[in-house]
Amino acid sequence: MRQDFDKTIRIPVITDLVRAGDSEIVSQARNPRSHQQRRETFEQRLKERIAELQSATGQDEYSGLARAHAIRSENNKQAAPPPTPTRLDPSVEKHIDQARDELLRELSSMLK
C-alpha cells in the first residue's frame, strides 16, 4: 500500500484564492457605460500609436500612392526602347584593361 502511494500523482489544491475586492472597482467593471468608455479610450490610444509608428517609419496614407506611382513609372521606363549603346574608343579600352591588370598584379603581390 505504501508503494502505491509513492507512485500516485498528487495535485496541489489552493483554496481561498479569490478575495472580495473594492466595491467601487467591482461596480465600475460591471457598468456597461464604463466598459464603453474604456473601449473608446483604448481605440483612441491604439489609433494614436498606429499614427506614431507610421510617421516614424515614413509610411502614411500617401506612401502607397507614391509606391504605385514609382512602379508605374518604372514599368514605363522598361517599356521605352533602350538607348543605343555607346562604344568606347579602342585605345581607351586598352588603357583601362592595362590599368586593371596592373592593379590586380599589385593587389595579388600584397596578399602574398
C-alpha positions as CSV (number, residue, x, y, z in Angstrom):
1,M,0.0,0.0,0.0
2,R,2.8,2.4,0.9
3,Q,4.4,1.7,-2.5
4,D,1.2,2.7,-4.4
5,F,1.0,6.0,-2.5
6,D,4.5,6.9,-3.6
7,K,3.6,6.4,-7.3
8,T,0.4,8.4,-7.1
9,I,0.4,11.8,-8.8
10,R,-0.5,14.4,-6.3
11,I,-2.1,17.7,-7.5
12,P,-1.9,20.6,-5.1
13,V,-5.2,22.4,-4.5
14,I,-5.2,26.0,-3.5
15,T,-8.3,27.3,-1.9
16,D,-9.5,30.8,-1.0
17,L,-7.5,32.3,-3.9
18,V,-10.2,34.9,-4.7
19,R,-11.0,37.6,-2.2
20,A,-13.7,40.2,-2.4
21,G,-12.4,43.3,-4.0
22,D,-13.0,47.0,-3.7
23,S,-16.8,47.6,-4.3
24,E,-16.1,50.7,-6.4
25,I,-13.8,48.8,-8.8
26,V,-16.4,45.9,-9.0
27,S,-19.2,48.3,-9.8
28,Q,-17.0,50.1,-12.4
29,A,-16.2,46.7,-14.1
30,R,-19.9,45.8,-14.3
31,N,-21.0,49.2,-15.5
32,P,-21.7,49.0,-19.3
33,R,-21.1,52.7,-19.8
34,S,-17.7,52.4,-18.1
35,H,-16.9,49.5,-20.4
36,Q,-17.8,51.6,-23.4
37,Q,-15.6,54.5,-22.2
38,R,-12.6,52.1,-21.7
39,R,-13.1,50.7,-25.2
40,E,-13.2,54.2,-26.7
41,T,-10.1,55.2,-24.8
42,F,-8.3,52.0,-25.9
43,E,-9.3,52.6,-29.5
44,Q,-8.1,56.2,-29.4
45,R,-4.7,55.2,-27.9
46,L,-4.4,52.5,-30.5
47,K,-5.1,54.9,-33.3
48,E,-2.6,57.4,-31.9
49,R,0.1,54.6,-31.6
50,I,-0.5,53.5,-35.2
51,A,-0.2,57.1,-36.4
52,E,3.0,57.5,-34.4
53,L,4.5,54.3,-35.9
54,Q,3.5,55.2,-39.4
55,S,5.1,58.6,-39.1
56,A,8.3,57.1,-37.5
57,T,8.6,54.6,-40.4
58,G,7.6,57.0,-43.1
59,Q,4.5,55.1,-44.0
60,D,1.4,57.1,-44.2
61,E,-1.7,57.1,-46.4
62,Y,0.2,58.7,-49.3
63,S,3.2,56.2,-49.3
64,G,1.0,53.6,-51.0
65,L,0.2,56.0,-53.8
66,A,3.8,57.1,-54.1
67,R,4.8,53.4,-54.4
68,A,2.2,52.7,-57.0
69,H,3.4,55.8,-59.0
70,A,7.0,54.6,-58.7
71,I,6.1,51.1,-60.0
72,R,4.2,52.6,-62.9
73,S,7.0,54.9,-63.9
74,E,9.5,52.1,-63.6
75,N,7.3,50.0,-66.0
76,N,7.1,52.9,-68.4
77,K,10.9,53.2,-68.4
78,Q,11.2,49.5,-69.2
79,A,8.7,49.7,-72.0
80,A,10.7,52.5,-73.6
81,P,13.2,51.4,-76.3
82,P,16.7,51.0,-74.8
83,P,19.2,53.8,-75.7
84,T,21.8,52.9,-78.2
85,P,24.9,51.6,-76.5
86,T,27.9,53.8,-76.6
87,R,31.2,52.3,-77.7
88,L,34.4,53.4,-76.1
89,D,37.4,54.2,-78.2
90,P,39.6,51.0,-78.5
91,S,42.6,52.9,-77.2
92,V,40.7,53.9,-74.1
93,E,39.5,50.3,-73.6
94,K,43.1,49.1,-73.9
95,H,44.3,51.7,-71.3
96,I,41.5,50.6,-68.9
97,D,42.4,46.9,-69.3
98,Q,46.1,47.6,-68.7
99,A,45.3,49.7,-65.6
100,R,43.0,46.9,-64.3
101,D,45.7,44.2,-64.9
102,E,48.3,46.3,-63.1
103,L,46.0,46.9,-60.1
104,L,45.3,43.1,-59.9
105,R,49.1,42.3,-60.0
106,E,49.7,44.8,-57.3
107,L,46.9,43.5,-55.1
108,S,48.0,39.9,-55.6
109,S,51.6,40.8,-54.6
110,M,50.2,42.4,-51.4
111,L,48.4,39.2,-50.5
112,K,51.5,37.0,-50.8
